[in-house]
Structures are given as C-alpha cells and as structure tokens.
Amino acid sequence: MDELQLLRELTEDVPRPSADRLAPARARLRAEIAQETAPSPVRRRMVWTAAVAVGVAAASVAVVGITGTTDSAPAPPAEVAAGPEQVLRAAAVAARAHPVAAPSDDQFIYTKMVRQGGITTETWASVDGTRDGLRIDEGRALEIGGCRDGKRKLEDGYDRCVPYRAYQPDLPADAAGMLAYLNEDTRGEGTGDNNVKAEAMTLLQDHLRAASRAAILEVLATMPGVIVRPGALDPIGRPAIGVDPVIGGFTGDEFFLDPADYHYLGRAGLGAVVTSGVVDEVGQLP
C-alpha cells in the first residue's frame, strides 16, 4: 500500500480538495508531458517530480484533517500544498504505517553509508551501548568500546562513560512528547528552535521506533524556516526529497527522504544510507 492510499483510508470523512484547487498543478504536469519529445533521464525525473507534487497536493488536506486542524480550516492553495509542513506530515503518516522490529539489547545496529566519491563507512553499534562495536571507514577499522559499569576501556587504561544506546525504545511516540524531549537539552544543545532542529536531525540518523520517527517528523513540520526540495538527489545521486531545517540561518545541512515511501536516505555531509539492519554480532551483515 502506498502512502497516498493510506491517507485516503485514514481520512475518508475529510473533505478532498476541489478540482479548481488542483487545476494549476495538473496544468503544469500536462505541460511538462506535452513538451517531452525525446525524454532524457533528467527530464523524466522533472515530470515525475511534478506528478508527485500533484499527489501531495491531493493528500495535504487529508493530512491536515488527522493532525488536529478542524475541517472548516481554509486549505492552502495548490501552489503551496507541497510545502514543508504538508510533506513532513505525509512522511510522518507513512512512517507510522511501517512498524520497525525492536532489537534485543545484545544485538547490534549495522549501517553502511556511502559519501560522494564512493567513500564507504560501515558501523556495528551496540543496541544497549555496553558491547564493543566496530567502525570501518575507508578500509580502516576502529573499535567502538562499550561502556560497562561506567567505564570504557582505552589503549592506556579506562575512561568514564555513560552507555549510548543505538536503539532507544522509550523515545516519545507523539509530537507533543517528542517536542518536550527535544527541549530537555539531552545532548547539550540547549533549547530553542535551532537546537530542537539539531537534536531532531541527530535522532533521525538512529534506528527508531516507527512512532518515534513519525513524531520527530511532526515536530519538524511545526518548525519555522524549514525548506523542502522535491526533485533533489541524495549524496549518491538517488532521487530524493531534500529537507533542510535551516539551523541558525545556515542552509545546506539537509537530510533526504525517498520520494516513493518517505524512508530516510541519508544526510548531506555524512552520506547516503545504502544498507541498515539488526544483526547478532560484529561483522555480520543484515
């Protein structure tokens, strides 16, 4: 089931946008199709992106209906229906529809990321943070020491530590709870919109419960200044929706969502996620 079908089923009683509202977007799509004589891959992507925009426009009123806005609230015109709030709320609905199996504490989260130029990083992170993990960056292996009894073993002794879980089962599952959590200065960023955005960006990289990931996206949908770029490319050139939170007035630190099902594709500067999953031991692949 795709995300638009899901939205339709969840919001059967929510009024749909009229044909007049969608007419401008449909007209632009038809114009793009009519101009295609010998379509190149780039042009096909442009037309496909326009089709996605029409679909998101049709879904946006349903998304507003299930997030607490009254049926009588004025709907946005078609030209802005695929804006940041609508896209992020649709992504949240899609996230909730795809449950994530919870790993056990003795397992590891495996992630393979590729940056521009084909630079590859593989990571085995301890689910509960107490077991020794591994990071392989450009062929160089680095052990990730587990934190046990408040101590982490180093080459020349021990260091004090607090286990950092690769999977946090108790993160809030609703937007209000998640916003409160992000405002708790959990990693030293402090409070305020910019710091909430920074914390949200960091958490999105983790292995998360579906409801927690959706709650983060719903929080970002309420943040001012967020920019969405349909038709973007992720760090390895895959079609993507770019989401730039604009932290402190600076742009370019965006993350990427798959335009087909909104799953997380990676982040600018860090790379694209090409494989991830839960494994039983370091060195094992999903």
N, C-alpha and C positions, 0 to 999 in steps of 0.2 A: 504494500500500500504506500503511495507517495504522500508527501506532506499536505498537498492541496486536498486530496481525498479525505485525509484525516481531519483537516479543518472543516470540510463540509459536513462530515458526520458528527463532529463535536458541536457544531453550531447551526443545526437545522432550523432553529427558530430565530436566528439573527438575520435581519434584512440584508439582502445582497445588493451590491452596487448596481445602479441602473446602467442601461446601455449607453445613455448620454455621458455618464461619468467615464466609462471605459473607451468611448469613441476615439479620443485623441491618441491614446496609446495604441489601439488597434490600427489606426490610420498610419502611424509611424511604422508599425510592423509590416503592414501591407506594402508600404513604400519601399522598405528595405528589400522585401521579397521580389517586388516587381523589378528592381534595379539589378538583380542578380542574373547575369548572362553566363559567365564562366566563373562560378564562385571559387574563391581561394579559401584556404583554411581560416585565415583571419576574418574574411567577410562572413563565412558561415558562423563563426563564433559571435560576430556582431549581431546577426539576425537571431541566433539562438538566445543571446542575452536579451534582445528586445522581447522575445516571446516569454522569457522568464519574468520580465517586468510586468507584462500584461497579466500573467498568472498571479504574481504577488499582489497586483492591484485588486484582482478579484477576491483574493484571500484576506486582504487587510481589514475589511470591515468585520469579518468573522473573528479575526484575532482580537480586535478591539472589544468585541462583544464578550469574549471569555476572560478578559483581564480586568473587568470591573467597571468599564465605561458603560453608561446607560445607552439603551437602544436609541434614545432621542438625540444623542450627541451628534453634532454635524460631522459627516465623514470628510476626510481630506480629498481634494481633487485628484484626478488620476495622475497628474504630473508629479505629485509628491507621494503617491501611495506606496512607492517602493523605497521610502526614506529609511533612515537608520532605525527608528522605533519599530516600524512595521516589519522590516527584515529581521531584526533581532527577536521580536516576539514570535514570528513564524519559526525562527530557528529554535526557540525555546520549546514550542509545541512539538516540533519534530524530535528534539532531544528527549522529551518525556515519553515519546512513543517508542523509544528504543532502549529498553532496560539493559543495564550493564551488570554482568555477573560479579558478585563480590568475591575477591580473592581471600584466601586464608592468610593469617599473619606470617606463616613460614614460607610463603611464596615470594616471587619477585615480579616486578613490572618491567617487561622488556620494551625498549623503544629504539627504533632505528630512524635516524634523521639524516637528511642529505641537504647540504648547503650548496650555494652556487659554485660551479666548478667541479661538482661531483664529490665534494669533501663529505665523508661519511662519519657519523658518530653513533655508536651502539652503547646502550646503557642497560644494566641489570640493577634495579633499585629495590632494596628490601621493603616489603609491604609494611612491616611494623618498625622499620628503621634500626633493628637490633642486629641484623645479619650483614656480613660483609658482602658488598656488591662489587660491581665492576663497570668501568667505562673504557671503551676503546675509541680513541679519537685519532683518525688518520693512521690507523695501524698501531698506535701507541697505547698500551694497556695501563690503566691506573686503578688500583684497588680503592673501593669506597668503603672505608672502615665502618662497621656497625657500632652503634652506641649501646653498650651494655653496662648496667649498674652505674650509669652516669659518667662512664669513661670510654674513650675511643683510643685504640692502640695506634701509636705512631712509630716511625722508624727508630726514634730515640727515646721512647717512653710512652706516656699516656697524656691525653688531653681531656678536659672536662667537656661534657656534651649533653644534649637532650636529643633523644631519638626523633628524627624527622620521618614521618610515615610517607611512603609513596602512594598510599591509599588511605583516605580519611573517611571512615564510614559515618561519622557523626556531623558532617557539614550540614547546614540548614537546607531544607528542601523547598522553601518558599522564598519569594523575593524580599519580603519584609525581614525575615530572619537572616537572610544572606546579607542584606544591606547592613544590619546591625553587626553581624560578624565581621564584615569588611571594615567597619568603622572602629573595631576594637584594637587597632594598632598591633595586629597579630605578628607582623614581621618587621616592625619598626618604621613603617612608612608614615604613620600618623593618620589623622582623619582628614576629611575634606574630599571634594570630588576627584581631584587629581590622584590622591592616594588610594581612594576606593578603586579607581580605574587601574592603577598599577597593581594592586593586590588581585583584582579580578583577572587581569592578564596573566599573572603568575599562576593562579589556580587553574586556569583553563588548560594549562600545559599538563596538568596532572591527570592521573586515572581517577575519574569521578563517578559517583552515582548519577544516573540519568537525571533524577530530580534536582540534584545539586548543580549539575551543569546547566540545566534549564533555568534555575534560579539566578545564576550568575549572568546569563544572557538577559534575563528580565531586568536585573539591576542595571546593566549597561544600557538597556533600552530607555531608561529614565535619565541617563546622564547627559548633561549638555555638551555640545560640541563634537559629538561622535560623528565620524564620516564613514559612509558605506560606499564602496566602489564595485558595483556589478561589472562583470567582464574583466576582472583583474586576473593576474596569473600568480600562482604561489611561487616559492623560491626555486622550484624545479620546472616551472612552466606549465603546470596544470591549470585548467580553467578554475576560477575561484571567485568568491565574493570577498573583497578586502574590507576589513573593519578596523578603522583607525580611531582609537579613543581620544587622540589629541591631548596628551598629558603636558600640562604646563605651557600650552601654546605651541608645542612642537609636534609636527606630523612625521609620518614615516615609520613609526613603531606599530605596525598593524599585524593583526592575525588574520587567518584565512579560513573560510568555510567552503565546503563543497556545495556548488550551486544546485546539485541534484537532491541531496538529502541533509545538507547543513552540517555534516560532521566536520570536526576540527582537522584542518590540513597542515597547520604549522604557523610559524611566526617569522616575520621579517628579521633578518639578522641571525636567528637561531637555526632556521632551516625548515624543511618540509618533513612531516611525519610520513614515512613510507610503510612502516610496519610497527605494530604495537600489540601487546597482549600479555597474558599472565602465564608464567612458567614456574616450574618447581625448583629450578636450580640455576645458578650462574652458568652461562654458556649455552643453555638450552634455548631453542627458538620456538615461537608460538606455532 
